[in-house]
């Protein structure tokens, strides 16, 4: 019998909610979000010289703030960055700390600063943190001027702007907190809770780390309570300890619950764990995390099971940017994006290739999405990158490699400790494609000696002067040990790019589950060669055959598509903002391939119609899509997964109509008459299609079950010229006053209210009231216009507009959208 890998599920880390209604990610004390009214300067300065408040090069900004997205595109910048620059930036904020805070411990907590940051308080350096994706804090108690104004200064050095293969953004792009605590307090991220489930009994195993920074030994009572969603205490336990001065101590305890409601994809049931620290019967610290119960297994023959039920992981890789918003993190934006992905059948995400904002994991906990949390894209050596333009000159080697040896294990430890309570996370990835052959590591197997699957030289052959690939196993063992030190409840994994080469090293053997990037061809042979290895697709193209390799092999537990959402950077030839292979575009709108994926992954009946001229190139325009669909120019071409829902052509023009559906069969109707005979689902392409001459009207597909009964319909309609702007959210909406975010979806419609899919009119946004325009995003990868102003062209007839309130009380904001020759749209936003 093959032994199962068993990893009990742990708890969700959620913030301490005290006097401030914020997400207190530090997990101790009382955290106050301090995002408002920072001053920002782009360019280096003399840190010893106090800036003149009248200096217009300093401007007031609100956090989160990404300065790169607000710059001008240029083909001279690196394609990896999306043709946008980095640079050096400075931030300052005045902070009044009252004398009432004397005797408390005070900390500054940063969720993320990209990158190579140094933080100062009142002119004194608190420290540096080079990794732009890691959360960190500094104890500022000894430097605070109580009862006076204190100045926070942050220097951010992103002058190596091509240090990543994708868009990173620049600046303080996540939240910042001021944390107040008692001298005796929980450690940062000091509560770790993970459950085990045995039959109808659930046990929550709890570790609480405490720290005594007072001058005396302290007797404490630590109370742990498990609460249901109504707030009822289900089980409670108290522990007494004596904590020596200047000491830290860990308490281990457990809470048992009969018949717990398990967390799952379809029913993400959650509980709350409340930990309270008392001294002399007075509460001196507390933390509340969201937690839950679940179990999962990984089996080399059977794949993955959640709560005892076998399932396929239908995942997508996600970068952290959001189009026009850049790297700035707004939870409401990601809620909409994740809900849309889940509607397509997605049940998992991979954080490619770095830890993301805590709010993303909170949302996945709540919505029922598995998460593979990933740490690095580079280890001790950099990957080649184009530093200017696209395929111009000689590749360079900017990256994060220069601080990996000093910071890598600490960065990984901090990622694990911060995120380990999140119920959604089911695996830790220690690296992505660090084993790409000859970029940088090499091995004799690349010479083509017949071992490992190679019979001829590959990737340039063996390069004896390159870094030795055997080093991969050595580094992987160190990183895996870090993961297992701080969390034993989840497997360690990585995305392998050069599987055949890595198989000659100890690298795969250090992993609990092995991710294969674009290596479906090895699924069966490696299963035979390494029968105890658990294999999955950690990065995959969207083509039908890649999914069939998962579907038809029981031992392959899932795949992660590249990508779930279009992302900035890793751009193609100018003009190109980013990588355009997502199920959703930059604005979070579903693309045709998103509906194709829905036909493969969703359990609910669905059908989608897309069209393109039979001759003239079809629907896909970027290199990646052409590669996947093998799109040609003839009647025998493979039907495209990138066909847009448009029905406006010349009368008589031959059009290919494609249907993405999970129905057993379908037929096609035009204006109520059948124009496409009933066809069975195509198990070779996953697409039903008809070639018909264009005629104006309503084109409709009817999905049928195996007995010929109708299960679903989808229609597209010929449209006239655009006549009006329509806001899908309506003319009246409500929004919370403080930092509320409105996401307004615009469509251009004709006189009959039909969306005009081919429209590209320029829309102007005007705001009257206490709100600010964050950005207008239409999703066009080739649009290199100014994304910082209040004008933007729609793409495929639509766009999304992000508006954030600035009010502190109830009032009204009026937003007007206009374009020449179109009826404008006016929205009233009531700020509550």
N, C-alpha and C positions, 0 to 999 in steps of 0.2 A: 504494500500500500504506500502511495506517495503521501508524505507528510504535508499537511496544509500549512501555509504561512498564515498565522492568525494575529491580527492587530486590533485590539479593542479600540473603540472610538472614544475620543476625548471631547472635552468641553469647548464651548465657544467663548472666546474672550470678548467680553463687552465691557464698556466703560463703567467706572464708578459714577453714579449719578447723585450729586449732592446739591449744593445751592445753585450750581450752574447747570443749565440744561445742555450739556455738551457730551461728546463721546470722549471720555477721559482715558485715552489709550495707555497712559503709564501704569495703570492698575494699582495705584496707591494714592493716598492723600486726596486733596480736592483740586481738580484741574480746571483752570479757567482758560478758555480759548482767547488768544490775543492776536487775532488776524487783522484787526482794523488799524488803519492809519499808520502804515509804515512809510518811510521815505526811501526812495530808490535812486541810485546813480549808476548808469552804465559806463564802464570804463574804470581803470585803476585810479586810485587816489593816494595821497600821503596820509596814512592812518593817524599820524601825530597832529595833523592839521584839522581843526574843527571846521566842518563845512558851514558856509554862510547860509542861513535859512532863506535868504533871498536868491540864492543860486538856483537858476531855473533848470540847471542840469539835474537837480534833485527834484523828483516829483512824488506826490503822495500816491501810494498803491495799497490795494487790499490783498491780503493773502486768501487763497493760494495765488501765486504769481509766477508766471513763466515768461521771461523777457524774450526768449528766442522766437516764440510764435508771433510776436508783435513786430518783428523785423521784416526787412524786404528780401524777397527771394532773389537769388542771382545764380546763373549757371556756373559761376566761378567757385561757388561753395561746394562742399562735398555732397554727392548724391546720397550718401548714407544719412545725412542730416535732413534730407528733404530740401536741399539747397538753401538752408538757413544758417546763420552764423551763431557762434557761441559768444565767447568773450569773458570779461571779468566784470562782476557787478557787486555793488555795496548796498546793504540795507541798514536802516537805523530806525529805532522806535524808542520813544520816551515812555517810561513806565513809572507811575507813582505807586510806591509801596509804603503803606501807613505804619505808624509806630505800633499799631495793634498786632502787626505780624512779627514783632520782635519775640524771640523765643521759639519761633517755628523754623522748620527747615524749608528752604525755597529752592526750586529747580526750574530750569527751562527745558522743555521737552519739544524736540523737533521731529515731526513724522517723516520728513524727507527734504533734503537740500541737494540739488544737483549742480555741481559736485565739488569736491575738494574744498570744503567749507572750513572757515575758522570763525569762532564766535567770541565776542568780547563783551564784557560788562564794565561800564565806567572806565573804559580804556584798557582793562586788563584781559588778557587772553584766557579763555576758559578751556580751549582745546581745539583740535582739528579732527575732521572726519572726512576722509577722501571719498568713500563710497556714497554715491548719490541716492541710493535706494534704501538705505538702512536707517531706521529710527534710532535716535540717541538723545541723551539728556546730560545736563551739567548742573552740579550743585553750585548755586550762586550765593548761598547764605552769607559767607564771609565777606563778600564784596558789595552787598546791598547797603545803600544809604537809606535807613528807615526814616520815614517822614519827609523824604525828599524825592526829587525826580531822578530816576536812574535811566541810563542810556544803554540799550542793547545795540550792538553793531555786529553785522555778519558780512564777511567777505566770501564771495563765491567765485571760484576760479574754474571756468569752463573754457579757457583759452585753447585747450586741446579739443576743439569742437567736433572732430571726426573720431572721437574715442569710442564710438559704438557703431554697430552695423545698422542701427535704426535710430529714429528720432528720440532723443532723451528729454529735450527741453533744458532750460537753465533757470536756476534761482530757487527760491523757497516756494516750491510748487505744491506742498502739502501743509497741513495745519500746524500751528505752533501753540503751546500751552505754557502757562505759568502754573506750577504745582506747589501747593502749600501742604506741609505735613507736620505731624508731631515728631519730635526727635526720636521717638520709638515708633516705628512704622513698618508696614509691609515693604518688602523690596520692590523695586521696579519689576513689573510683570511677575509679581511674587506669588500669585496663585496659579497652580497647575492642577487641573482636574481631568481625569480620564476614566471612562466607565468600562466595566466588563459586564457582559450579559451571559447568564447561565440559566437556560430554560425561561421560567417566568420571573426570575430574580435579576434585578439590576443593582450593581454596586458602583458607586462613584468614589474613586480613589483620589484623595486630595493631598497635595503638598503645599504647605504655606511657608514661605520664607520671610522671616522677620529680621529687623535690624535695630539695634539699640545704639543711638548716637547721643545718648544722654550721659551725664557724669555719674550715674548710679546704677547698680543692679536693679532690675525691675521684675516684679511679679505680674504676670499677665494671665488673662483668660481669653482663649480664642474660641469663638462660637461659629460653627458652620451650620447653615440651614439650607435645605432644599425646598424651593417653592414651585408651585405650579403656575400656569399662566394667569390665574386669577389672583395670585399673591398669597395663597394659602400655604402655610408651612407644612410640609409632608413628613419631614424627618429632621432631627436636630441633634447635634452633639457638641459638647464643650471639652476643651483641653486646657489644663493649667501648666504653665511653664515659668521658669525664672530665667530671664535673659540678662547675661552679664553686660556690664558697660563696654562699649566699643566692640560688641560681638554680634555675630549673626547666627541664626539657628533655624532649622527646618523642622516643621511639625508634619507628621504623616498620620492621616486618619482616613476614615471611610464612612460613607452613608449608604445604607441598603434600602432598596425600594422594591416592593412586590408589583409585578405586572406593569412595568413602566411602558409608556407609549414610546415606541421607537421612532427615531429620525429616519426618514427615507426621502427619496427623490419626489415621490408623489405626496407624502405627508411629512413635512419637516417639523415634527413635534419637538418642542424645546422646553426646558425647565430653566430655573435660575438658581445659582448658588450664591448665597450671601455670606460673606466672611466678615466677622466683626471682632475687633481687638479691643479688649477692655482693661483698664488699669484703675484699680480702686473703684470698680463698678462704673467707671466713666468710659464712654467710647472715645478712643484716641485714633482709630483708623478703621476703615472698612472698605470692602470692594465687592462688587456684584458682577458676576459673569453669567452669560447665558450658556447653558450646558444641555446635555441630552444623552440618550442611550442609543447605541447601535453597535453592530459588529459586522466585520467583513472578513472574507478569506480570499487568498490568492492561491490558486492551484495550477501547477504547470500543465496539467491535462484539461482541466475544466474551466480555467479562467478565473473570473472574478464573481464573487457572490456578496450581496448586501443583505444583511439580516437573514442569511440562509438561502436567498433566492439568486440563482444565476442570472447575470445580466451582462449586456455589452455596454461598455463605456463609449458614449457618443460625444466626443469632446472636441473642443476648439482651442487653439492657441490664441492668446490675447496679449497685445502690447498695451501700454498704460496711457497712451495719448487718446484724445477725443477730437480729432480734426481741428477745427478752428480754435478750440480751447487749449490746444497743445497738451502739455503735461499737467495742467491745472486740474485738480481732482474735485469734482462736485458729485456727491453721492446720488442726487436725483437723476443726473445724466446716466450714471451707470445702472441705476435701477431700471430705467427704460430700456437700456441696451440689453441687459441680462434677461429681462422679461421677454423681449423680442426673440432673443436666441433660444430661450426655453420653449417658446411657441413653435419653433422649427424642429423641436425634438432633441435639442442639445441638452445633455445632462451633466456635463463636466467642462471645466476650463483648465488650461495650463497657463501659469503666469510667465509667459515668455518675455525675457529670460532673466527675471529678477523679481524679488518680492514687491508687492504693490501696496497701495494704501489700505489701512485697516478696514476702512468702510467697505471695500470691495468684498472682503471675506465675510463681514457682517451680513451683507446682502446675499451672498451665496448660502450662508447658514439659514437665513430666513426663507429664501426662495426654493431651496432644495436643489443645489448644484454642487457636485463634487469638485474639489480643487486639488490640482497638483501644484504645490508651491515650489518655485524654482529659484535658485540662488545666483548662479553664475553662467556667463557665456564665454568667459576666458578664465584661465588659471594663471600659471606662472609665465606664459608666453602669449603675445598678442596674435590676432588674426590679421591677415592682409585686408587693407581698406583703401578705397580711392579717396584721397585727401582733397582733390579738386575736381569737380565735375564728375562725369560718368565715363569710366574706362579711359581716363586721360592721364598721361604720364606714367610714372612708376608707383605702384601701390605703396602705402606707408604703413606704419605700425603704431599709431596712436591707440590707446586703450586703457584698461584698468589693471593691466598685468604688473605695473611697477609698484603697486601697493598690496598685491595679493599675498606675498610671503609674510608681510607684517600684519595684515589686517584680515586675510581671508577666513581663518578659523574663527576669529572673533565676530566678523560680520555674519557668518553662518550661525554661530551660537545665538547672536542677538535676533536673527530672523526666527529661529526655532522658538526661543523663549517668548518673543512677542506674539507669534501666531499659533502656538501649539494648543491653545484652548479652543480654536475654531473648529466647530463640528464638521464643517464642509471639507476641510483638508484631509485627504486620504493618502497622500504620499509626499515625500520630500525629495526634490531633485537637486543633486549637487552640481550639475553641470549640463550644458547643452553644446554638442558638437565640438567639445574640446579635443576630440580624437579625430578631427577631420584629417585625412591622410595628407601629409606634407604641408599642412597649414595648422600648426607648425611641426607636429611630430612625424617621425618616419620610422620604418621597420623593414627588415630584410624581406618580409613577405610581399612587399610592394614590388620587388624585383621580378615577380612572376615565376617562382620556383615550383608552382603547382600546389603548394600548401595553402590552406586557408581559403581556397576557392579561386585563387588567381593562377592562370596558366600563362600569362604574359605580363610584361611591366604595365603598371597602372598608376595614375596620378603622378606621372613623371618618374616612376621607378623609385628604388631605394636611394635615399640621400643620407649617406653616412655622417655628413657634417651637420645634419639637422638634429634637433632635440630627439632623444631616444624615447620611443613610444612606451618602453617599459616603465618610464617615470609615471605614466598615467595610473597604474595600479598603486604605486606608492602614495601619490597624492590622494587618490580616491579613498584609500584606507584611512588616512588622517581625517578627511572630511566626513566619512561615514561614522567614524568614532565620535565626532562632535555631535552629529545628529543623535546617535544612540545614547549619548551622555544625558541629553536633555529631553529626549522623547523616545520611549521604546514601544509606543503604541501604533506606529506607522512604518511602512517600508521605506527604505532608501532606494532611489532610482536615479537615472540620468538618461539624457537623449543621446544615443550613440550614432555618430555619423559614419564612422568607418568600422562597421561591425566586424568585417573579416580581419582587419588589422588588430582591432581591440581584442578579438578572441585569442590572439597570440600573447596577450598580456594578462595581468591579474585584475584589470579594470572591471570587466563584467562580473567576476566572481565576488567583488566587494558589494555588489548591489543585491537587494532582495527581489526586485523586479527590474527587468531590463527593457528600456525603451529603444526602439529601432526607428531611426529617422529615414523615411523613404527607402526602406529595405524590405519590402514585402516579399521579394524573391527569396529571402532567406528564412521565412517563417517556418517552412516545413523541414528544411535540411538542418537548421539549428535546433529545432525541437527534437530531432532524432539524435543529433550529436551531443546536445546538452539536455537530457531528459528532465532534469530538475530545475531548469531555468524557466521562470515565468516571463513571457514575452508579450509586449503590446506595441502598437504603433504610437510613438511619442510625437511624431510630426509626419503628416501625410498630405499628399495632393488630394484634390476634390474628385478626381476621376472615379468612375463607377467601379473599375477593377480594384482600386485600392480598398474600397468598402467591401467588395466581394471577398477579398483576402481575409477580412475580419469575420464576415458573416459565415463563410464556408469553412473556417478553421476554429473548432471549438476551443482550442488552447490559446488563441489570440483574444485577449479580453476586451480590446477596444482600440480606438484610434483618436488622435487629436489633429484636426484639420489645420493646415496653414492657409488662411487664418479664419478666425471667427468674424473679425471686423477689419476693414481696411485701416491701415495705419500709416502715419507719416514716416518718411525716411526709407532707407533701402530702396531708393527710387530708381527708376529706369532712366532712359535718355530724356533730357530736358525737352519739353516741359512735363514734369511728373512730380507730384507732391509726395507720393509714397508708394507703398506696395498695395496692389489692387486686387487681391485674391479673396477678399472677405465675403462671408455670407451677407454681411451688412456693409453699407458704405460709410464714409466718414461721418455722415449725419445720423447714422443708426437706422437708415431705411433698408428694408429687405431688398436685396438684389436678386436677379433671376436665379443664380446658383443657390441662393438661400432657399427658394421654393423647391429647387431640385433636391436639396438636402432634406427638406421637410418631407418630400415624397418617399425618401428612404428611411427616415428616422422617426417620423411622427406616427402615433397610433390612431389619431383622429382622421376621418376621411378628408382628403384634400385633393384639389386639382388646380392647376395653373396653366394659363395659355401664354405663350410667347411667340413672337414672329420675327422673320427676317427675310430679305430677298433671297431667292434660291441662288441667283448668280450675283456676284459682286462682293463676296467676302464673308457673308454671314454676320454673326453677332459679336464674336469676341474680337477685341482689338489689341490687348496686351499680350506679351510673349508667354506669360504663365498660362493664361486661358487657352491660347492656341495649342500649347504643349499638352494640356490636359485633355482637351476635346478632340485633338487631332483634326481640327477643322480644315476643310478643303474648299474647293470651288465647284464641285460637280454634284449631280443628283445623288451620287452614291456616298457623299460625305457623311461622317458621323453627325447625328443631330446635336446641336449645341446646347450646353447647360447655361448659356449666357444670353438667352433670347428675351428681349424686353417686351413688356405687355403693351404693344402699340398696334393699332389697326388703322393706319393712314398710309396708303400707297396709291400708285396710279392704277386706274381701272384696267383690268386684264393682266397686270403684272403678276408673274408667278412668285408665290410666297410660300416659304416653308413655315408651317404652323406646328409648333412642338407643344406637347402636353407633359407636364411633370405631375404625376399622380400616384397614389398608392392603391388605386382601384384596379380590379382585375382586368378591366377592359374599358374602352371609351369610344364614343363617336363624336363627330363635329357637326355643328349646326350653324348656318348663316341665315339670319332673319327668320328663324323658325324652321328652315328646311335643311335636311341632312346634306352636307357637302363633303363629309368625310366618313367613310364606312366604319363600322365597328371594328376596332383592332384590339388584339390582346396586348397586355403589358409585355414589353420587350425585356427579357432577362439578360440580354447581352449589353444593352445600353442604358436601361432604366428609363427610356423615353419613348413615348408614342408620338408619331408625327404624320402629317399629311402635307402634300404639295398641292396647292389650289390657286386659281387665279383670284386676284383681289377684286372685291366688290364692296361698296360702302354698306355700313350697317352694323348690326350686333353679331359678333362671332362668339359662339358658346360651345364649351366642351361639356359633355355629360359623362360622368364616371359611373361605371356599372360593376356590380358584384359578379361572382361566377355564374349566378343564375340569370343574369341580365337585368337585375333590378337596379334602378337608379340609386346612387349613394351620395353623389355630390355634383355640383355645377360650378363653373367659373366662366365669366364673360368679359370680353373687352369690346369697346365701342368706338367707332369712328368719331372723331371730334372735329369741330370747326376751329376757327381762329380763337386765341385766348381773348376773353372779354372781361374777366374779373379775377381778383385775388380772393381766395377763400382760406380762412383760418379754421382748421378742423376742430380746435378746442372751443369754438363759438365766439360770440361777441362779448360775453361776460364770464370772467373767471375770478376765483379767489386764491389768495396767496398769503402765506405768513409774512408779516412785515419785516422781521429781521432776517436778512440773507435768504429769503425765499427765492426759489428759482423757477421761472416759467419757461417751459419748452413749447414754443408755438410752432405747429406744423402748418406750412403754407402750401397750397396747391393753386395752380392757374387753371381756370375752367372756362369752357365756352358758354354761349348764351343758354345752353340747355343744362348747364351744370356738370358737363362731362369733363373730366380732367384732360388737359392737353399734354400728352406725354412728350411731345417734341418741343415744347416751349422752352425758351432760354432767356426770357425778358429779365432786365435788371430791376431789382426791387430796392426801394429806399425805405428805411425804417426810421421813424421819428417818435421820440418818447417825450411826453409831457408829464412830469411828476417825479417822485423821489425813487428812481430806479435807474439802472445802467445797463447798456447793451454789452453783453459779453462776447457775442459773435453771431454771425450768420453763416450757416454751413449748408451747402447744396450737394456736396458729395462728389464733385467733378475732380478727378485726379489730374487733369490737364490744365485746370484753371490756376494760373500763377498770378492772379490779380491781387489787389490790396485787400487783405482779410481783416484789417484793423479799423476800417471805416464803417459807415452805416449803409453801404450799397453792395449788393451782391446779385449775381445772375442765378436764376433757378437752374436746375439740372434735371432733365426728364420731367419737367413741369412742377418740381417741388423743391422745398428747402425747409430747414428747421432754424428757428431763431431763439437764442438763449438770452433771457432778460432776468436780471437779479434785482430784488428790491433793496433799498437802502434805508427805508423808513424805520422808525422806532415806535410808531403808533399807527392807529387805523387811518388810512387815507386812500385816495384813488389815483391810479396811474392810467393814462391814455396812451395807447400805442397805435400808430397809423402806418400802414404799409401801402405804398403807392408805386406806380410805374406808368410811363406814358401810354395813353390810349386804353388803359385798363381801369375798371372800377376799383377804387381802393377798398381796403378792409380796415376797420377800426375795432380795437379790442379795449374794453374797460377792465382793468385789473384792480380788484379791491384788496388792499393790503390789510390784513387782520392783525 
